[in-house]
């Protein structure tokens, strides 16, 4: 298992890249959900169901 995680000495770079990509994907998903809820709230407040 340690060899797999180490990936011939490049493990740090590979796993940090996966971590950065995952962080960006999660941030984008949360931003999209936030905007969706905000737009629905604005429509409800304006009376446009």
PDB file of N, CA, C and O in Angstrom:
ATOM      1  N   UNK A   1       0.821  -1.193   0.000  1.00  0.00           N
ATOM      2  CA  UNK A   1       0.000   0.000   0.000  1.00  0.00           C
ATOM      3  C   UNK A   1       0.869   1.262   0.000  1.00  0.00           C
ATOM      4  O   UNK A   1       0.549   2.255  -0.653  1.00  0.00           O
ATOM      5  N   UNK A   2       1.974   1.198   0.746  1.00  0.00           N
ATOM      6  CA  UNK A   2       2.863   2.359   0.805  1.00  0.00           C
ATOM      7  C   UNK A   2       3.465   2.654  -0.567  1.00  0.00           C
ATOM      8  O   UNK A   2       3.635   3.817  -0.933  1.00  0.00           O
ATOM      9  N   UNK A   3       3.786   1.610  -1.324  1.00  0.00           N
ATOM     10  CA  UNK A   3       4.328   1.821  -2.671  1.00  0.00           C
ATOM     11  C   UNK A   3       3.309   2.511  -3.570  1.00  0.00           C
ATOM     12  O   UNK A   3       3.655   3.384  -4.366  1.00  0.00           O
ATOM     13  N   UNK A   4       2.047   2.108  -3.431  1.00  0.00           N
ATOM     14  CA  UNK A   4       0.999   2.730  -4.243  1.00  0.00           C
ATOM     15  C   UNK A   4       0.870   4.210  -3.914  1.00  0.00           C
ATOM     16  O   UNK A   4       0.773   5.041  -4.817  1.00  0.00           O
ATOM     17  N   UNK A   5       0.869   4.543  -2.630  1.00  0.00           N
ATOM     18  CA  UNK A   5       0.727   5.935  -2.220  1.00  0.00           C
ATOM     19  C   UNK A   5       1.964   6.761  -2.571  1.00  0.00           C
ATOM     20  O   UNK A   5       1.857   7.954  -2.854  1.00  0.00           O
ATOM     21  N   UNK A   6       3.131   6.130  -2.553  1.00  0.00           N
ATOM     22  CA  UNK A   6       4.376   6.824  -2.877  1.00  0.00           C
ATOM     23  C   UNK A   6       4.513   7.075  -4.375  1.00  0.00           C
ATOM     24  O   UNK A   6       5.068   8.097  -4.780  1.00  0.00           O
ATOM     25  N   UNK A   7       4.023   6.170  -5.191  1.00  0.00           N
ATOM     26  CA  UNK A   7       4.035   6.270  -6.651  1.00  0.00           C
ATOM     27  C   UNK A   7       5.409   6.635  -7.207  1.00  0.00           C
ATOM     28  O   UNK A   7       5.573   7.628  -7.916  1.00  0.00           O
ATOM     29  N   UNK A   8       6.380   5.806  -6.866  1.00  0.00           N
ATOM     30  CA  UNK A   8       7.760   5.956  -7.362  1.00  0.00           C
ATOM     31  C   UNK A   8       8.359   7.326  -7.043  1.00  0.00           C
ATOM     32  O   UNK A   8       9.135   7.860  -7.837  1.00  0.00           O
ATOM     33  N   UNK A   9       8.013   7.889  -5.912  1.00  0.00           N
ATOM     34  CA  UNK A   9       8.578   9.172  -5.504  1.00  0.00           C
ATOM     35  C   UNK A   9       7.776  10.383  -5.931  1.00  0.00           C
ATOM     36  O   UNK A   9       8.105  11.502  -5.539  1.00  0.00           O
ATOM     37  N   UNK A  10       6.738  10.193  -6.720  1.00  0.00           N
ATOM     38  CA  UNK A  10       5.928  11.304  -7.199  1.00  0.00           C
ATOM     39  C   UNK A  10       4.593  11.417  -6.465  1.00  0.00           C
ATOM     40  O   UNK A  10       3.731  12.211  -6.844  1.00  0.00           O
ATOM     41  N   UNK A  11       4.436  10.635  -5.438  1.00  0.00           N
ATOM     42  CA  UNK A  11       3.167  10.587  -4.717  1.00  0.00           C
ATOM     43  C   UNK A  11       2.722  11.928  -4.169  1.00  0.00           C
ATOM     44  O   UNK A  11       1.543  12.270  -4.253  1.00  0.00           O
ATOM     45  N   UNK A  12       3.650  12.694  -3.606  1.00  0.00           N
ATOM     46  CA  UNK A  12       3.286  13.995  -3.037  1.00  0.00           C
ATOM     47  C   UNK A  12       2.663  14.897  -4.100  1.00  0.00           C
ATOM     48  O   UNK A  12       1.636  15.529  -3.853  1.00  0.00           O
ATOM     49  N   UNK A  13       3.268  14.958  -5.258  1.00  0.00           N
ATOM     50  CA  UNK A  13       2.782  15.829  -6.332  1.00  0.00           C
ATOM     51  C   UNK A  13       1.442  15.325  -6.886  1.00  0.00           C
ATOM     52  O   UNK A  13       0.532  16.111  -7.151  1.00  0.00           O
ATOM     53  N   UNK A  14       1.342  14.023  -7.052  1.00  0.00           N
ATOM     54  CA  UNK A  14       0.115  13.436  -7.601  1.00  0.00           C
ATOM     55  C   UNK A  14      -1.049  13.630  -6.636  1.00  0.00           C
ATOM     56  O   UNK A  14      -2.121  14.089  -7.031  1.00  0.00           O
ATOM     57  N   UNK A  15      -0.833  13.274  -5.357  1.00  0.00           N
ATOM     58  CA  UNK A  15      -1.922  13.364  -4.391  1.00  0.00           C
ATOM     59  C   UNK A  15      -2.292  14.812  -4.076  1.00  0.00           C
ATOM     60  O   UNK A  15      -3.457  15.104  -3.805  1.00  0.00           O
ATOM     61  N   UNK A  16      -1.321  15.716  -4.107  1.00  0.00           N
ATOM     62  CA  UNK A  16      -1.665  17.124  -3.892  1.00  0.00           C
ATOM     63  C   UNK A  16      -2.452  17.677  -5.081  1.00  0.00           C
ATOM     64  O   UNK A  16      -3.327  18.525  -4.902  1.00  0.00           O
ATOM     65  N   UNK A  17      -2.151  17.206  -6.284  1.00  0.00           N
ATOM     66  CA  UNK A  17      -2.925  17.633  -7.455  1.00  0.00           C
ATOM     67  C   UNK A  17      -4.356  17.104  -7.369  1.00  0.00           C
ATOM     68  O   UNK A  17      -5.305  17.827  -7.676  1.00  0.00           O
ATOM     69  N   UNK A  18      -4.514  15.847  -6.953  1.00  0.00           N
ATOM     70  CA  UNK A  18      -5.859  15.309  -6.757  1.00  0.00           C
ATOM     71  C   UNK A  18      -6.600  16.103  -5.683  1.00  0.00           C
ATOM     72  O   UNK A  18      -7.784  16.401  -5.838  1.00  0.00           O
ATOM     73  N   UNK A  19      -5.917  16.442  -4.610  1.00  0.00           N
ATOM     74  CA  UNK A  19      -6.534  17.210  -3.535  1.00  0.00           C
ATOM     75  C   UNK A  19      -6.955  18.596  -3.994  1.00  0.00           C
ATOM     76  O   UNK A  19      -8.039  19.064  -3.645  1.00  0.00           O
ATOM     77  N   UNK A  20      -6.109  19.252  -4.769  1.00  0.00           N
ATOM     78  CA  UNK A  20      -6.441  20.587  -5.281  1.00  0.00           C
ATOM     79  C   UNK A  20      -7.642  20.519  -6.219  1.00  0.00           C
ATOM     80  O   UNK A  20      -8.540  21.357  -6.142  1.00  0.00           O
ATOM     81  N   UNK A  21      -7.658  19.525  -7.101  1.00  0.00           N
ATOM     82  CA  UNK A  21      -8.780  19.378  -8.032  1.00  0.00           C
ATOM     83  C   UNK A  21     -10.072  19.099  -7.279  1.00  0.00           C
ATOM     84  O   UNK A  21     -11.116  19.664  -7.606  1.00  0.00           O
ATOM     85  N   UNK A  22     -10.010  18.232  -6.275  1.00  0.00           N
ATOM     86  CA  UNK A  22     -11.199  17.922  -5.482  1.00  0.00           C
ATOM     87  C   UNK A  22     -11.702  19.160  -4.739  1.00  0.00           C
ATOM     88  O   UNK A  22     -12.908  19.394  -4.663  1.00  0.00           O
ATOM     89  N   UNK A  23     -10.785  19.942  -4.196  1.00  0.00           N
ATOM     90  CA  UNK A  23     -11.163  21.175  -3.500  1.00  0.00           C
ATOM     91  C   UNK A  23     -11.866  22.145  -4.446  1.00  0.00           C
ATOM     92  O   UNK A  23     -12.871  22.756  -4.081  1.00  0.00           O
ATOM     93  N   UNK A  24     -11.340  22.284  -5.655  1.00  0.00           N
ATOM     94  CA  UNK A  24     -11.949  23.188  -6.635  1.00  0.00           C
ATOM     95  C   UNK A  24     -13.329  22.690  -7.049  1.00  0.00           C
ATOM     96  O   UNK A  24     -14.261  23.486  -7.159  1.00  0.00           O
ATOM     97  N   UNK A  25     -13.473  21.388  -7.278  1.00  0.00           N
ATOM     98  CA  UNK A  25     -14.781  20.834  -7.657  1.00  0.00           C
ATOM     99  C   UNK A  25     -15.806  21.044  -6.554  1.00  0.00           C
ATOM    100  O   UNK A  25     -16.952  21.395  -6.836  1.00  0.00           O
ATOM    101  N   UNK A  26     -15.416  20.838  -5.319  1.00  0.00           N
ATOM    102  CA  UNK A  26     -16.338  21.034  -4.197  1.00  0.00           C
ATOM    103  C   UNK A  26     -16.722  22.510  -4.086  1.00  0.00           C
ATOM    104  O   UNK A  26     -17.891  22.833  -3.873  1.00  0.00           O
ATOM    105  N   UNK A  27     -15.750  23.400  -4.229  1.00  0.00           N
ATOM    106  CA  UNK A  27     -16.035  24.835  -4.162  1.00  0.00           C
ATOM    107  C   UNK A  27     -16.995  25.252  -5.277  1.00  0.00           C
ATOM    108  O   UNK A  27     -17.912  26.038  -5.038  1.00  0.00           O
ATOM    109  N   UNK A  28     -16.795  24.740  -6.481  1.00  0.00           N
ATOM    110  CA  UNK A  28     -17.697  25.067  -7.591  1.00  0.00           C
ATOM    111  C   UNK A  28     -19.107  24.547  -7.346  1.00  0.00           C
ATOM    112  O   UNK A  28     -20.084  25.236  -7.639  1.00  0.00           O
ATOM    113  N   UNK A  29     -19.217  23.345  -6.815  1.00  0.00           N
ATOM    114  CA  UNK A  29     -20.532  22.777  -6.525  1.00  0.00           C
ATOM    115  C   UNK A  29     -21.239  23.594  -5.455  1.00  0.00           C
ATOM    116  O   UNK A  29     -22.430  23.875  -5.584  1.00  0.00           O
ATOM    117  N   UNK A  30     -20.531  23.980  -4.407  1.00  0.00           N
ATOM    118  CA  UNK A  30     -21.137  24.778  -3.347  1.00  0.00           C
ATOM    119  C   UNK A  30     -21.540  26.160  -3.847  1.00  0.00           C
ATOM    120  O   UNK A  30     -22.595  26.669  -3.469  1.00  0.00           O
ATOM    121  N   UNK A  31     -20.719  26.767  -4.686  1.00  0.00           N
ATOM    122  CA  UNK A  31     -21.053  28.076  -5.248  1.00  0.00           C
ATOM    123  C   UNK A  31     -22.299  27.985  -6.128  1.00  0.00           C
ATOM    124  O   UNK A  31     -23.144  28.880  -6.106  1.00  0.00           O
ATOM    125  N   UNK A  32     -22.410  26.918  -6.894  1.00  0.00           N
ATOM    126  CA  UNK A  32     -23.584  26.726  -7.743  1.00  0.00           C
ATOM    127  C   UNK A  32     -24.843  26.542  -6.908  1.00  0.00           C
ATOM    128  O   UNK A  32     -25.880  27.132  -7.209  1.00  0.00           O
ATOM    129  N   UNK A  33     -24.756  25.728  -5.862  1.00  0.00           N
ATOM    130  CA  UNK A  33     -25.906  25.530  -4.985  1.00  0.00           C
ATOM    131  C   UNK A  33     -26.311  26.823  -4.291  1.00  0.00           C
ATOM    132  O   UNK A  33     -27.498  27.133  -4.185  1.00  0.00           O
ATOM    133  N   UNK A  34     -25.321  27.578  -3.819  1.00  0.00           N
ATOM    134  CA  UNK A  34     -25.610  28.850  -3.154  1.00  0.00           C
ATOM    135  C   UNK A  34     -26.333  29.809  -4.096  1.00  0.00           C
ATOM    136  O   UNK A  34     -27.318  30.439  -3.712  1.00  0.00           O
ATOM    137  N   UNK A  35     -25.845  29.917  -5.321  1.00  0.00           N
ATOM    138  CA  UNK A  35     -26.473  30.828  -6.282  1.00  0.00           C
ATOM    139  C   UNK A  35     -27.887  30.367  -6.624  1.00  0.00           C
ATOM    140  O   UNK A  35     -28.787  31.194  -6.763  1.00  0.00           O
ATOM    141  N   UNK A  36     -28.091  29.064  -6.760  1.00  0.00           N
ATOM    142  CA  UNK A  36     -29.407  28.531  -7.056  1.00  0.00           C
ATOM    143  C   UNK A  36     -30.393  28.861  -5.940  1.00  0.00           C
ATOM    144  O   UNK A  36     -31.506  29.316  -6.202  1.00  0.00           O
ATOM    145  N   UNK A  37     -29.980  28.631  -4.695  1.00  0.00           N
ATOM    146  CA  UNK A  37     -30.861  28.939  -3.569  1.00  0.00           C
ATOM    147  C   UNK A  37     -31.134  30.435  -3.469  1.00  0.00           C
ATOM    148  O   UNK A  37     -32.246  30.851  -3.146  1.00  0.00           O
ATOM    149  N   UNK A  38     -30.109  31.240  -3.748  1.00  0.00           N
ATOM    150  CA  UNK A  38     -30.287  32.689  -3.688  1.00  0.00           C
ATOM    151  C   UNK A  38     -31.265  33.173  -4.760  1.00  0.00           C
ATOM    152  O   UNK A  38     -32.109  34.027  -4.487  1.00  0.00           O
ATOM    153  N   UNK A  39     -31.159  32.636  -5.970  1.00  0.00           N
ATOM    154  CA  UNK A  39     -32.069  33.035  -7.040  1.00  0.00           C
ATOM    155  C   UNK A  39     -33.503  32.591  -6.737  1.00  0.00           C
ATOM    156  O   UNK A  39     -34.448  33.338  -6.989  1.00  0.00           O
ATOM    157  N   UNK A  40     -33.668  31.380  -6.198  1.00  0.00           N
ATOM    158  CA  UNK A  40     -35.006  30.918  -5.830  1.00  0.00           C
ATOM    159  C   UNK A  40     -35.606  31.796  -4.740  1.00  0.00           C
ATOM    160  O   UNK A  40     -36.799  32.096  -4.767  1.00  0.00           O
ATOM    161  N   UNK A  41     -34.784  32.206  -3.785  1.00  0.00           N
ATOM    162  CA  UNK A  41     -35.257  33.086  -2.702  1.00  0.00           C
ATOM    163  C   UNK A  41     -35.672  34.443  -3.266  1.00  0.00           C
ATOM    164  O   UNK A  41     -36.706  34.979  -2.867  1.00  0.00           O
ATOM    165  N   UNK A  42     -34.889  35.010  -4.186  1.00  0.00           N
ATOM    166  CA  UNK A  42     -35.225  36.288  -4.799  1.00  0.00           C
ATOM    167  C   UNK A  42     -36.544  36.182  -5.564  1.00  0.00           C
ATOM    168  O   UNK A  42     -37.378  37.084  -5.480  1.00  0.00           O
ATOM    169  N   UNK A  43     -36.744  35.088  -6.310  1.00  0.00           N
ATOM    170  CA  UNK A  43     -37.976  34.906  -7.064  1.00  0.00           C
ATOM    171  C   UNK A  43     -39.176  34.807  -6.119  1.00  0.00           C
ATOM    172  O   UNK A  43     -40.243  35.355  -6.392  1.00  0.00           O
ATOM    173  N   UNK A  44     -38.981  34.097  -5.005  1.00  0.00           N
ATOM    174  CA  UNK A  44     -40.069  33.944  -4.046  1.00  0.00           C
ATOM    175  C   UNK A  44     -40.421  35.279  -3.409  1.00  0.00           C
ATOM    176  O   UNK A  44     -41.597  35.564  -3.183  1.00  0.00           O
ATOM    177  N   UNK A  45     -39.409  36.110  -3.113  1.00  0.00           N
ATOM    178  CA  UNK A  45     -39.643  37.411  -2.496  1.00  0.00           C
ATOM    179  C   UNK A  45     -40.312  38.380  -3.469  1.00  0.00           C
ATOM    180  O   UNK A  45     -41.067  39.261  -3.057  1.00  0.00           O
ATOM    181  N   UNK A  46     -40.036  38.214  -4.751  1.00  0.00           N
ATOM    182  CA  UNK A  46     -40.632  39.076  -5.765  1.00  0.00           C
ATOM    183  C   UNK A  46     -42.016  38.567  -6.188  1.00  0.00           C
ATOM    184  O   UNK A  46     -42.711  39.237  -6.952  1.00  0.00           O
ATOM    185  N   UNK A  47     -42.410  37.419  -5.712  1.00  0.00           N
ATOM    186  CA  UNK A  47     -43.721  36.875  -6.041  1.00  0.00           C
ATOM    187  C   UNK A  47     -43.777  36.154  -7.372  1.00  0.00           C
ATOM    188  O   UNK A  47     -44.859  35.973  -7.932  1.00  0.00           O
ATOM    189  N   UNK A  48     -42.634  35.741  -7.886  1.00  0.00           N
ATOM    190  CA  UNK A  48     -42.588  35.011  -9.168  1.00  0.00           C
ATOM    191  C   UNK A  48     -42.338  33.554  -8.899  1.00  0.00           C
ATOM    192  O   UNK A  48     -41.198  33.099  -8.992  1.00  0.00           O
ATOM    193  N   UNK A  49     -43.369  32.806  -8.567  1.00  0.00           N
ATOM    194  CA  UNK A  49     -43.216  31.387  -8.254  1.00  0.00           C
ATOM    195  C   UNK A  49     -42.967  30.628  -9.468  1.00  0.00           C
ATOM    196  O   UNK A  49     -42.810  29.408  -9.412  1.00  0.00           O
TER     197      UNK A  49
END
